[in-house]
Amino acid sequence: MAETMKDIMHPGEADPGFPNAPGEWTQSDAVAVATGEGLDVGDDHWEVVRALQEYYSRHDRQDINARELHDALDEKFHEKGGIRYLYTLFPGGPITQGCRLAGLEAPAGSADSSFGSVQ
């Protein structure tokens, strides 16, 4: 059953702004998640969401490692400040909070409250 008007009008067609998005993901759902977490989403946030979705599309989800994803994000956004910059966008953690907005399951070990990481 189609869940959005986009599914009815263009079934199976990805959002052109988010070509690697999971099939059930919508930008409006991501905005709702962000609003619930106190984020005011802008272009920089969407760039990270696209990067996460692209990374997941290139890797087998069972093999995604939190450390490797962390390093890939740090490298991709190095010119803007790397992981420190990403934490300014996603105070709940660029992987954990970013994956929630991207409609992706965060890899195991990306958030561990016993070590004081944020969620």
Sequence and secondary structure as in RCSB ss.txt:
>XXXX:A:sequence
MAETMKDIMHPGEADPGFPNAPGEWTQSDAVAVATGEGLDVGDDHWEVVRALQEYYSRHDRQDINARELHDALDE
KFHEKGGIRYLYTLFPGGPITQGCRLAGLEAPAGSADSSFGSVQ
>XXXX:A:secstr
   SHHHHHSTT   TT TT  TT  HHHHHHHHHHTT    HHHHHHHHHHHHHHHHS GGG  HHHHHHHHHH
HTGGGTHHHHHHHH TT TTHHHHHHHT    TTS  GGGT   
